[in-house]
Amino acid sequence: MPSSLSTLGESTVTLPAIHVRDLRKTYVVSEREAGAVAALRSLVYRHTQTIPAVDGISFDLAPGEIVGFLGPNGAGKTTTLKMVSGLLHPTAGQLTVLGHVPWKRERAFLRQITLVMGQRNQLVWDIPALDSFELNRAIYRIPAADFRRTLDELTELLEIGPLLRKPVRNLSLGERMKCEIAAALLHRPQVVLLDEPTIGLDVTMQRRLRAFIAEYNRRYGATVLLTSHYMADVEALCRRVIVIHRGRLLFDGDLSALVQRFTSHKTIVVQLRDCLNDLHSYGEVVSCEDGSVTLRVPKGDTARVTERLLADLRVIDLTVEDPPIEEVIERVFEQEPV
């Protein structure tokens, strides 16, 4: 296997499942002013502009890692996933997946990778999902026994047994998304690329899909690269996150380190016997309701403010929290790419 251990003398080195170095993708787009004269002029002279969608990013993913791939709309996340999956050819840079060059589309590569896009369908609309599964079995040449075993496992994990024989058009969004994921994993890929897999789903369905992704990773040791605008997905699944903005890398590291690096304050929630009118001397009062006061304080002052609160007030309960991850990510996006 391309991602297996390589022997160097007496030591072993694990090759990365995904290797990216100085990856770039640019598009040349035409531009012109409005109006008939400009339209006629563009027939003779066309003005173009080069737009960098991905601008020199580098990272490695180890086998079995689940990594969050974050960025605002237009940051280059989906473009990167399409290059990793082999759907797009990069303009420059190095990229290998399980030792393969993705855009060569080798059969051995295609059998080990899958791309799930929350806004794209692969199931045939007018037939039962099970028929689409059979089509995938033929495409990937999955032996019948292996197909049945994997389908049984996915059916159990995703709880889709009652859905398999219904036409896809009769499924709800959440039901269809679970069937889409099952179809993408029937060949047991070792690299799973998930582009907004929980978009549009209710909270319960999001939680079930997150649990499934974690279990699939545990059972098969698959490498997962996940993009999502729902930070609950990232917090539940990813210890490591990669953040890009305007096609360039902003951060690559532990999620906890991201919080520490881009947070200047902490939140103190204190439960009092009586909600006092003025607690501004302790910090910024975010809310005060039913005896519960939420304060925003500089990170370096947390210990001092906590000590004062406990000494000065009749405290029932007190907790110190980091800001919500959504707020941290917003601060990261405000940074200018290096």
N, C-alpha and C positions, 0 to 999 in steps of 0.2 A: 504494500500500500504506500502511496506517496507520502503520507503523513506519519509513517511509522518511524521507529527509532533508527538512527544511523549510527554506526559504530565508528568511533575515532580513537584508535588505540584501545585503551581499556575503558574509556568513557563513552557515554551515550548522549546524544543531543536530540531533543525532540524538535522536529521541523514544525514551523507554524502552520496552522490550518489555512490561514489567510495571511498573505504577505503583501504589503502595499508600501511602495517607496516612490515618493515624489510624483504621485499620480495626478494627471492633469486631463481635463476635458474642456475644450473650447468650441464655441459655435460661432460661425460667421453669419450675421444677420443683415438684411438689407434695410436701409433707412431712407425715407424721403419726406419732404414737407407735404402738407395737404394742398390740394388744388390741381386743376387740369394741367397747368404749365409744368408743375413739378412732376406730374405723372408722365408727360411727354419727354421731359428731360431725362427721366430715369430709364427710358428706353435706350438712350445713347450712353449715358453715364450713370452707373449705379453706385451709390455710396454705401459702403458696408462698414460694419463695426464688429470687432472680435469680442465676444463675451466669454469670460472664463466661468464655467459652471463649477468645476473642481480645479483648485489652483495649488497643486503641489502638496497634497496631504500624504502622510506616512504613518503606518501603524502595523502591528502584528497581532493576530489572534491565535492563542494557543488552542489545541484540540480540547473540546469540552467546555470552553468558555462561553458564558452568556454576557454579551456586551451591549449596552445601550448606545445608540448612535443618534445624537441629538443635534438639533439646530432649528432655526425658524424656517418658515416657508421660503423656498428659493435658496436655501443654504447649500444645496448640492447633495443631499442625503440620497434621494431616489436615483439621481444620476450615478452616484457611487455604487449603489446596490446593483444597478443595471450593468455596470462595468464588471463588478465582481461575479455576476451571474453569466456574463458573456453576451448579454444583449447589446451592449455598446462597446465599441473599440475606443480605448483611450487615445488622446492626442499625444501623450508622452508619459513616461514613467514605467515602473515595474509593477507587475501584479501577477501573483500566482495563488491558486486555490488548490489545496491538497497536492501541490507539486505540478499542477496543470496550468497552462495559460488559458484563461477562460474563453477568449474570443476565437480560439481554434475549435471550440465546440466538439472536443473529442468525446467519444461515447463513454469512455471510462470516467470522464469528468461529469458528464450529464447525469450519469447514474448515481452520483454522490452529492448532488446539490438540488436545492429547491428554492424558489422565490414565491412568497405569498404576499400579494398586494391587496390590502383591504378594500380597494375600490375597483378591483378587476375580477372578472369571472372566468373560471375555467370549466365549470360544470355546464353541460348542455341544458338549456332552459326548459325544454318540453319533455324531458325523459327523467325517470328516477335517478337519483344520485348513484345508486348501485350500478346502473348501466355505464355511467361515466367512469366509475371505479374500474369496471371491466375493461373499458377502453384504455385507461392508464396501465392496467396490467399487461395488455398487449403491446403498448408502446414501449414499456420498460422491460418487456420479456421476463416478467416475474413468474417463477414457477408456481403452479396452482396451489401447492401445499403452503409455500411461503406467503402467497397472497392471502389465502384464507386465514392463516395464523396472524398475520399483521392486521388484516381487516378486523378480526375478532378483538385484538388488543385495542385498536383505535376506537372501535365501536364502544367498548367498555369504558375507556378513558374519557371519551367525549360524550358519552350517553346519547348516541345517535341511532340506536337500534330501530326505534319507531319511525325514523325519518328516511331510511334507506330506500323504501319503495314508493315514496311520494314524489311526484314531479317537482323539480326544483322550483318552478314558478309558484308552487303552493307553500313553500317554506318561508318562515319569517326571516328577517335579516340575520338574527343571531343563529338560527338553525342552519341557514345557508352557509354562514361563515364557518361553522363547525364542520360542515361537510366539505367545504373548500379546503380546510386545513387537512382533513383526513385524506382527501384526494392527493394533496401535495406531499404527503408523508408515506404513501403506500409502498414506495420503493426504499424506505428507510434511509433517507439521505443523511450524510455526515456533516453537511453544512446547510443550515437553515437560515434563509434571509427573510425577515418579516418586516414588511413596510406597512405600518399602521394596521396591524391585524385586528385591533379591537375598535376601530373607528365606527361610530354610529351605534354601538351596542350599549345596552343598559348595564348598570353597575354589576348586577348578578352575573350576567353573561361574561363581562370582562373578567371578573374574578375566576370563573370557571376556566376560561381560556388560559389565563395566567397559570393556574394550577396545572393544566394540561401541558403547557410548554415546559414548565419546570420538571414534570414527571418524564416527558419525552427525553429531555436532556439527561436526566438521571439514568434512565434505562439504557439509552443507546450511546451516551457520551458525545452527542452531537454538539457542534459549535454553532452558536446562535448569534446573529447580528440583528438587533431589533431597533427599528425606529418607531417612535410613538410620541404623540402630543399629550398623552395621558401619563402624567408623572407617576401615578399609582402603578402602572405597568413596569416602569423602570425601577422604582423602589422595591417592588416585590421580586423582581427577577435578576437585577443586574448589580453586581458589586462594582463593576468598572463601567465607566462611561467615556465616550469620545464625543466631543462637542465641536462642530464646525459652524462657521458663519461666513457668508460670501465666498464659499468654496475653500476656505482656509481653516486650518486646525487652530482651535482656541484652547482645548484642554483634552488630556488623555490621562486618566488615572482613576483611583477609587472614588466612588460616589461620596463617601464621607469626607475625602480630601477636597472634593469640589465644594462641599458645603462650608468647610473650614476656610478655604481660600477666598471665597467670594461672599462671605457673610461678615458684616461689621457689627452685628448686634445679636442679642438673644431675646427670647420672649419669656417673661416670668408671669405665670398665672397663679394668683394667690387667692385663696378662699378665706373671707373674713366673716366675723359674726355680724358686722355692720359695714356696708359699703360707704366709705368716707367720701366726702365731696372733693377733696383736694389731695391727690397723691403725686402731684407733679414733681415734688422734690425728690422722688425716688426714680423717676424716669418718665418717658412719654406714655401717657395713659391711652391705650388703644380702645378699651371698653371697660365699663363698670356696670354690672347688672346682677341683681339678686345676690349680692355679697361676693361675687367673683370679679376680680380686677385683673385685667391683662395689661402688663407693662412691657414696653420696648426699651431695652437698655443697651448701651455699648458693651461689646463682648468683654472688654477688659474690666468693666465695672460690675460684672455679674455677681461675683462673690461678695463684694462690699455691699451692694444693694440688697442681696438676699439676707445678709447678716443684719442689716438695719431693719428690714421688714420684720424679721423674727423677733428682734429686740423691742421694736416700737409698737407693734400692733398685735391684736388678738387673732393670731393666724390659726385657722382650722387645717388648712392644707396648702402646700406650695409646690409647684413644679417649674423646672427650667427646661425650655425647649429651644431647639434650633428653629429658624424661620421655615415656613412651608417650602418644600422643594421647588414648587412653581415659582415662588418669589426669588429663590436662588438662581434658577435658570434664567429668569428675566434679567437679573444682574449680569449674568455671564454674557447674554446676548448683547448687552450694552457695550461690552468691551470691543475694541477695534482689533481685527485680526492682525497678527504680527507679520 
